[in-house]
Amino acid sequence: MLEDAARIRRVVLACGAVDLRKGIDGLAMIIGDKYNQNPFEKGTLFLFCGRKSDRIKGLLWMGNGFLLLYKRFEDGALSWPRTIHEAAVLTEDQFNYLMLGLNPLDPKIKEVTPRKVC
């Protein structure tokens, strides 16, 4: 769905926890300074995880501006790589598992009951 519209060709997981209060500029600086990658690389989705591991942010250069994505899981947490040694390259199927809230390296389906929003 998003992959088709945005023509995502590569997904990069930023290892460790990132302060998710950061916006586009802060995340782009992390991509360049900490990971020595180009945040303006078209078709590359950079994913970041917070300390709680229940929410992620994504940054994608669209050619004429950045797209900032945010996802919060209602129940459970992600198995996010915290060190470079735990990092893995994701396939398209593994990325889809991640967007569903599953561990992309060992997907298990879990029923979720949404919390009532007041």
C-alpha positions in Angstrom: 0.0 0.0 0.0 2.4 2.8 1.2 5.3 0.9 -0.5 3.5 1.2 -3.8 2.5 4.8 -3.5 5.9 6.0 -2.2 8.0 3.5 -4.3 9.9 2.3 -1.2 12.9 0.2 -2.4 14.8 0.0 0.9 14.0 0.0 4.6 16.7 1.0 7.1 16.2 0.3 10.8 18.0 2.8 13.1 19.4 0.6 15.9 18.9 1.7 19.5 16.3 4.0 21.0 15.6 7.4 19.5 13.8 10.4 21.1 10.6 10.3 19.1 9.9 13.9 20.0 12.3 14.8 17.2 10.8 16.0 14.0 12.0 15.8 10.4 15.1 17.9 10.9 16.2 16.0 14.0 15.7 12.6 12.5 17.5 13.7 9.2 20.5 14.8 11.3 20.6 11.4 13.0 20.6 9.7 9.7 23.5 11.8 8.4 25.6 12.1 11.6 25.1 8.8 13.4 24.6 6.4 10.5 26.5 8.3 7.7 23.7 7.8 5.3 21.9 10.3 3.0 18.4 11.2 4.3 17.6 12.6 0.8 17.9 9.1 -0.8 14.7 8.7 -2.7 13.0 5.3 -2.1 14.7 4.7 1.3 12.5 4.6 4.4 14.3 5.2 7.6 12.6 3.7 10.7 13.2 4.8 14.3 11.9 3.3 17.6 11.5 4.9 21.0 12.5 3.5 24.4 9.1 2.0 25.0 9.2 -0.1 21.8 5.5 0.4 21.2 5.8 3.2 18.6 7.9 4.0 15.6 8.6 6.9 13.3 9.6 6.8 9.7 11.2 9.3 7.5 11.0 9.2 3.7 12.3 11.6 1.1 9.6 11.9 -1.6 11.7 14.0 -4.1 10.1 17.3 -3.2 9.8 17.0 0.6 9.9 14.6 3.5 7.1 12.3 4.6 7.0 11.7 8.4 5.2 8.6 9.5 4.2 7.6 13.0 2.7 4.4 14.3 1.7 3.5 17.8 0.8 -0.1 18.7 -2.2 -0.5 21.0 -1.0 -3.7 22.7 2.5 -5.1 22.9 5.9 -3.9 21.8 8.3 -4.4 19.0 11.5 -6.5 19.0 13.7 -3.7 17.9 17.5 -4.1 17.3 19.2 -2.1 20.1 22.8 -2.7 18.8 24.3 -2.9 15.4 24.9 -6.6 15.9 21.2 -7.2 16.2 20.3 -5.3 13.0 19.0 -7.1 10.0 18.0 -6.2 6.5 14.2 -6.5 6.0 12.5 -8.1 3.1 9.3 -6.6 1.8 7.3 -9.3 3.7 9.2 -8.6 6.9 8.5 -4.9 6.5 4.8 -5.7 6.2 5.0 -7.9 9.3 6.5 -4.9 11.2 3.7 -2.6 10.1 1.2 -5.1 11.4 2.9 -5.1 14.8 4.6 -8.4 14.4 8.3 -9.3 15.0 9.6 -9.2 11.4 12.2 -11.9 12.1 9.8 -14.3 14.0 6.1 -13.2 13.2 3.4 -14.5 15.5 -0.2 -13.3 15.2 -1.6 -11.8 18.4 -5.2 -10.7 18.9 -5.5 -7.0 20.0 -8.4 -5.4 21.8 -8.2 -1.6 21.2 -8.4 0.6 24.3 -11.4 2.9 24.6 -10.4 6.4 23.7 -12.0 9.1 25.9 
